[in-house]
Amino acid sequence: MGALDECQYIVELENGVNLGDCIEPEALAIEDAVRVLLQGLGEDINREGLRKTPHRVAKALREGTRGYNQNVMDIVSGALFPEAGVESKLGNAGGAGGLVIVRDLDLFSYCESCLLPFQVKCHVGYVPSGHQVVGLSKLSRVAEVFAKRLQDPQRLANEISAALQHSIKPTGVAVVLQCSHIHFPDFQGLNVENAHSGGPVSKSWCPSEAFRKMGQSDSAMISAVSSILHSLGENPSRKELLETPARFLNWLMNFKNCNLDMKLNGFVRTNGDFTSNEDRICSELSLPFWSQCEHHLLPFHGVVHIGYYSSNRVNPVGKSLLQSIVHFYGFKLQVQERLTRQIAESVSSFLGEDVMVVVEANHTCMISRGIEKFGSSTATFAVLGRFSTDSTARTKFLQIIPNLS
């Protein structure tokens, strides 16, 4: 029973399956903090899609920062092998030019400036000392120990290099990282009436450091983010983390749930507008969007393609209004399936009932947790009117979309 004294044991019946989960105090603290953030976003924490979000976020964050609880020597100590030929001094390495390189290790880490995940392509090389070599898989595991912490690229490279130097004592070691941080769209330029894509130019590694602030942050939400940092094993007072809660909230609050009425400027079509026998499929393609996954509070982004029937080749409302609708539904806590349906139903009010919408998106939660599937994308479809019954029409529209996977 000692283990139960140190954590909360929860048993839940879900879909007829009995689930047991031992929740540690640090995880519970993160869950409480996430509830504060959701309420600060104007969300109902008891809404069906959000009830388990605090648990999901806590699990993802702790999994993504498990490196704080890992020790490099535990990984390396059992995987050091004598170099072939050491006894006769005929080893091919021995610090005399032999080089071991492991390339293209796909990792991810959480940016210490904004708490958003970033992708890492890691290359590790070392010259064995002439006494021992390390199992190649351990190079990846050592790199992951430090990637699974709040990081910036330079410190990540330094820590991997220093750990390998200390643990396997090579003649030399080198680490090269190629890191990719998500860019921040220009939130201030996105609204229902005037929307465009793009982002501020930043010379710093993390775009949050140059991003314009949205005003005074809520003190309870700031404290909640600081509590998350502490629960992950970090010191919120560390110099590099002092502004992190404010930067994270500066990002998150762009997805605040506000009950705005979206005005379509009187663009509503009647049945007589689109029943011509000469109707043809028209399209607006690759409308960019950003959104925030309501299950993990991680961003997903991509493009929206809209197909519709028209008796001429001219969009009756203009691309800017369609882009505005995409942004209106995108800048919320969302799931991609719902986003797709909402866009289709909205544009059908003025493009006619025969509408097809395809959303292609990259989900940060696909690389930073769970299966950690790099390079994956997700496509969702919503079909209304003729597109729902006419497979030829669907095929024609899909063929218009460039590079649809």
GUBA-419486 format. One record per residue: residue in one letter; x, z, y of N, C-alpha, C in turn. Coordinates in steps of 0.1 Angstrom, whole numbers, plus 5000, padded with zeros to 4 digits. Layout:
aXZYXZYXZY;...
REM end
This chain:
m500850004988500050005000500850005013;g502250015011503050025023502949895031;a502849785025502749655032501449655040;l500449715035499149715043499249805055;d500149905054500249995066500849925078;e501549815076502249745086501549625092;c500449585086499749475091498249485088;q497449395094496049395091495749295080;y494949335071494649255059493249205061;i493149065062491849005065491448925053;v490248945048489648855037488448785042;e488448655041487348585047486748485036;l485448475036484848375027484548255034;e485248145031485148015038484947905027;n483847835028483547725019483547775005;g483147895003483047944989484347994984;v485447994992486748034987487148164994;n487648254986488048384991489448374997;l489648395009490948375016491548515020;g492748545016493348665021494548635030;d494648705041495748675050496148805057;c497448835055498048955061498548915075;i497948975085498248945099499149055104;e500349015108501249105114500949135128;p501349245134501049285147501449185158;e502549115156502949015166501948895166;a501448865154500548755153499248795160;l498748915158497548965164497748965180;a498849005184499149005199499048865205;i499548765197499448625202497948585202;e497248615191495848585191495048635203;d495348765206494648825218495048745231;a496348715232496748635244496048505245;v495948435233495248305233493848315237;r493148425234491748435238491648455253;v492648525259492648535274492848395280;l493748315274493948175279492748095278;l492048105267490848025265489748065275;q489648195277488648235287489048195301;g490348195304490748145317490547995319;l490447925308490047785309488547755310;g487847865311486347855312485647825299;e486347845288485847815275485047935268;d484147905259483448005252484248025239;i484948145238485848165226485048175213;n483748185214482948185202482348055198;r482647945206482247815203482847775189;e482147695181482547665168483947615167;g484247515176485547455175486747545180;l486447665186487447745191487547885184;r486647915175486648045169487948075162;k488547975156489747995148491047955156;t490847905168491947855176493047965178;p492648095182493748195183494548215171;h493948215159494748225147495648105144;r495047985147495847865145497047855154;v496847885167497947885176498947985173;a498548105169499548215165500348165153;k499648105143500348065131501347955135;a500947855143501847745146503047795154;l502847885164503947935172504948015164;r504448095155505348175147506148095137;e505447995132506147895123507147815130;g506847775143507747695150508847765157;t508847905156509947985161510548075151;r510348035138510848125127512348145127;g513048055134514448065135515048195140;y514248265148514648395153514848495142;n514248475130514348565119515148515108;q515948405110516748355100518248365104;n519048375093520548395095521248285088;v522148225096522948115091523748145078;m524348255078525148295066524348305053;d523148345055522248345043522048205037;i522048105046521847965041523147915036;v524247935042525547865039526347935028;s526248065027527148145018527148095004;g525948054999525848014985526147864983;a526447794993526647654992527947604997;l529047684996530347645000531147614987;f531747494986532347454974533747414976;p534647444967536047394968536147244969;e536947194978537147054980537947004968;a537546894963538246834951539646804955;g540546844947542046814950542746924958;v542047034961542647134970543847194963;e543747214949544747284942546047204942;s545947074942547146984941547446934955;k546746984965546946934979546646784981;l545746734973545546594974544146564979;g543446664985542146634990542046525000;n540946455000540846345009540446385023;a540046515025539746565038540946645043;g540846775041541946865045542346855059;g541446815068541846815082542746695086;a542846605077543746495079543046365082;g541846375088541146255091539846235083;g539646315072538446305065537246355074;l536146295073534946325082533646315074;v532846425075531546425069530546415080;i529646315079528546295089527246295083;v526246365088524846365084524146315096;r523446205095522746145107521246155106;d520646135117519146115118518346225112;l518746355115517946465111516746485121;d515546465116514346475125513946625126;l514046675138513646815141512746825153;f512146935155511446965168511747105172;s511647125185511847255191510847275202;y510647405206509847435217510647445230;c510247375240511047375253510847515259;e511947585263511847715269511347715283;s511247595289510747585303509247575304;c508647515294507247495295506447525282;l507147555271506547595258505847475251;l506147355256505647235248506747185239;p506347135227507347095217508046965222;f509346955218510046825220510746785207;q510846655206511446595194512946585195;v513646605184515046595183515546505172;k516446415175517146345164518546395164;c518946465154520246535153521246475144;h522446465149523546405141524646515140;v525146545128526146655127527346595119;g528546615124529746575118530746695117;y531546695107532546805106533746755098;v534946805100536146775093536446895084;p536346885071536547005062537947055065;s538147185062539347255065540447235055;g540047175044540947155033540747265022;h539847365025539647465016538247465010;q537247415018535847415012535047315020;v533947275013532947185020531647255017;v530647225025529347285024528347175019;g527347225011526347135006525647065018;l525446935017525046855028523646895033;s522746935024521446975029521447095038;k522547175037522647295045522947265059;l523447155062523747115076522347095083;s521447035076520047025082519447155084;r519547245074518947375075519547465086;v520847455088521447525099520947475112;a520847345114520347285126518947335128;e518147345118516747385119516547525124;v517547615119517447755123517447765138;f518247685145518247695160517247615167;a516847505160515747425166514447505166;k514247595156513047675155513147795164;r513447775176513547875186513147805200;l512947885210512747825223514147775228;q514147655232515447595234515447505246;d516647465251516947345258518047265250;p518147135253519047055244520447095244;q521047135255522447165255522747295248;r521847395250522147515242521847495227;l520947415224520647385210521847325203;a522447225210523747165204524847265203;n525047345214526047445214525947545202;e524647595200524447695190524647635176;i524147515173524347455160525847435158;s526647385168528047365166528747495164;a528447605172529147725170528847795157;a527647785152527247845139528047775128;l528147645128528847575118530347605118;q530847615130532247645131532547785125;h531647875128531848015123531648035108;s530647955103530247985089531047905079;i531447785082532247705072533647675077;k533947715089535347715094536047575091;p535447475097536047345095537147325105;t537947215103538947175113538347135126;g537147075125536447045138535047015134;v534147025144532747005142532146935155;a531246845153530546785165529046775162;v528246785172526846775171526346685183;v525546585179524946495189523446505188;l522746525199521346535199520746425207;q519646365203518846275211517446345212;c517146385224515946465225514946395234;s513646405230512546335237511546445241;h511346465254510346555259509146465264;i507946515261506746445266506746435281;h506346325287506346315302504946375306;f504946425319503746475325503046365333;p501846335330501146245339500846305353;d500546215362500346265376498946315376;f498746445373497446505372496646495386;q497446515396496846515409496246385413;g496746275407496146145410495046105400;l494646195391493546165382492246235385;n491246155388489946215390488846115387;v487646145388486546065383486445935392;e486845945405486645835414487845755415;n489045805413490245735415491345775405;a491445695394492245735383493345635381;h494545675378495645595375496645665366;s497445595359498445655350499845665357;g500745735350502045745356502445885357;g503645915361504146055362505246065372;p505446185377506546205387507846185381;v508746135389510146115385510946245386;s511546285375512246415374513646395369;k514546455376515946455372516346565362;s515446665361515646775352515246735338;w515746815328515346785314513846805312;c513346915317511846945315511146895327;p510146815326509446765338508646875345;s508346985338507647095344508447155356;e509747145355510547205366510447135379;a509947005379509846935391508346905394;f507446955385506046925386505447005397;r504546945405503847015416502947125410;k503047245417502247355412500747345417;m499847405409498447385412497947505420;g498747595424498247715432498547845425;q498047945430498348085424497748095410;s498648135401498148145387497448285385;d496548285375495848405372496748505366;s496748625371497748725366497448765352;a496248765347495948795333496448695324;m496348565328496948455320498448455320;i499048485331500548505332500948605322;s500248725322500648835313500448795299;a499448715296499148665283500248575277;v500748485286501848405281503148485279;s503348585288504548675287504448745274;s503248785270503048865258503348775246;i503048645247503348545236504848535234;l505548525245507048515245507648635238;h507148755242507648885236507348885221;s506148845217505748845203506548755194;l507048645201507848555193509248605191;g509648715198510948765196511848735208;e511248685219512048655231511948765241;n512848755251512748845262512248775274;p510948805278510348725289511148745302;s512048845303512848865315514148785315;r514348715304515548635304515448525315;k516648505321516648415333515948285331;e516148225320515648095317514148095315;l513548215312512148225309511248285320;l511948325331511148395342509948305347;e510148175348509148085353508348015342;t508648045330507947975319506447995319;p505948125320504548145320503848055331;a504348055343503747985353503747835351;r504947785345505047635342504047595331;f503947685321502947655310501547645315;l501147745324499847745329499547635338;n500647585346500547475354500047345346;w500647345334500147235325498747255320;l498547375314497347405307496147395316;m496247445328495047445337494447315341;n495247205338494747075340493647035331;f493547115320492447085310491347195311;k491247255322490147355324488747295323;n487947365316486547315314485747335326;c485447225333484647245346483447155344;n482247205347481047135345480747035357;l481546935358481446835369480446735364;d479646685373478746575371479546445373;m479646365363480346235365479346135370;k479646085382478745985388479245845385;l478345765380478745625377478345525388;n478145575400477945495411476845395409;g475845435402474645345400474745235391;f475845235383476045125374475245155361;v474045105360473245115348472644985345;r472844935333472344805329471044825321;t470144725323468844725316469044625304;n468044635295468044545283468144405287;g467544365298467644225301469044175305;d469944265307471244225312472144175301;f471744205288472744165278472144105265;t470944045267470343985255470543835254;s471343775262471643635262472243585249;n471843475244472443415232473943375235;e474343365247475643325251476643445252;d476143565249477043675250478243665242;r479343705247480643705240481243845240;i482143865231482843995231483944005242;c483844105251484844125261485544255259;s486544285265487344405262488144455274;e488344585274489344645283490244725273;l491544695273492444745263493544835270;s493944925261495145015264494945095277;l493845155278493545255289494245385285;p495245435292495945555288495145675290;f495445775282494745905283495646015278;w495346135283495946265278494846365275;s495046445265494146545262494846665255;q494046765253494646895247493846925235;c494546935223493846965211493247105211;e491947115209491347245210491647335198;h492247285188492547365176493847435177;h494847375184496247425185496747445199;l495947395209496347405223497647325225;l497747215218498847125220498346985224;p499146915232498746785238498646675227;f497746585230497746455223497446345233;h498046235231497946125241497945985235;g497545885242497545755236496745655245;v496045565239495345465246493945445241;v493045395249491645365246491345215247;h490745165237490345025238488745015238;i488244945247486744935248486344785246;g485444765237484844635235483344635237;y482844525243481444515246481044365247;y479744345247479144215248478844185263;s479144065267478744025281478543875281;s477643835290477343695292478343615300;n479243695306480443625312481643715309;r482843665314484043735310484543835320;v483643875329484043965340483444105337;n484344205337483844345336482944375348;p481644405345480744425356481044545365;v481844635360482044765368483544775372;g484444705366485844715370486544815360;k487844785359488644865350488845005354;s488845035368489145165373488045265369;l486745215368485745315365485845355350;l486145255341486345285327487545385326;q488645355333489745455332489345595337;s488545595347488045725352487245805341;i486445725334485645795323486545845312;v487545765309488545805298489145935303;h489645945315490246065320489246185321;f488046155324487046265326486846335312;y486746255302486646315288487946365282;g489046305287490346335281490846475286;f490646495299491346625304490446745302;k490246775289489546885284490146935271;l489747045266490047085252489246995243;q489846915235489146805228489546795213;v488846725206489246665193489046515195;q489846435188489946295191488546225187;e487946275176486746215172485646225182;r485546345188484546365198484846285211;l486146285215486546205226486046065225;t486246005213485945865211484445845212;r483645935206482245915207481645935221;q482246035229481746055242482045935251;i483245875250483545755258482545645255;a482345625242481445515238480045535243;e479445655242478145685247478045665262;s479045705269479045705284479145555289;v480045475283480145345289478945255284;s478245295274477145215270476045215280;s476045315289474945325299475045215309;f476245155311476345045320476944915315;l477544925303478044805297477144745286;g476044825284475044775274475244855261;e474244845252474244935240475144885230;d475644755231476644705221478044735225;v478544845220479844895225480644935213;m481944915213482844965203484045025210;v484445145206485645215212486645255202;v487845225204488945265195489945345203;v490245465198491245555204492445565195;e493645535200494845555193495645665199;a496145765192496745875198497845935189;n498845985196499946065189499646215192;h499646295181499246435182500546515181;t500846595191501946685190501846785178;c500646825175500446915164500846855151;m500946725150501346665137502846675135;i503646695146505146705144505646845146;s504846935152505347065155504847175146;r504047135136503547235127503147155114;g502747235104502247175092503147075086;i502646955084503446855077504546795085;e504646825098505746775107506046635105;k504946555106505046405104505446335116;f506746295117507246225129506746075129;g506446035141506145885142504745855138;s503845945134502545915130501645905142;s500545825140499545805150498145805143;t497145835151495745845145494845755153;a494045675146493045585152491645635148;t490745645158489345675156488445565162;f487245555157486445445161484945495163;a484345435173482945465176482245325178;v481145305171480445175172479045195175;l478545125184477145125189476444985188;g475144985187474444855188474944755177;r475144635182475544525172476844555165;f477744625171479044655165478844745152;s477744825152477444915141476944835129;t476344715131475744645120476444515117;d477244465126477844335124479344345121;s479744335109481144355105482044245112;t481444125114482244015120482644055134;a481644115141481944155155483044255156;r482944355146483944455146485344395143;t485344305134486644245130487244165142;k486344095149486844015161487444105171;f486744215174487344305184488644365180;l488644415167489944475162491144375163;q490844245161491844145162492444125176;i491644165186492044155200493044265203;i492944375197493744495200495244465195;p496144475204497544455200498144565192;n498844525181499544615172498744735167;l497444715165496644825159497044845145;s497544965142498044995129496945045120;
REM end
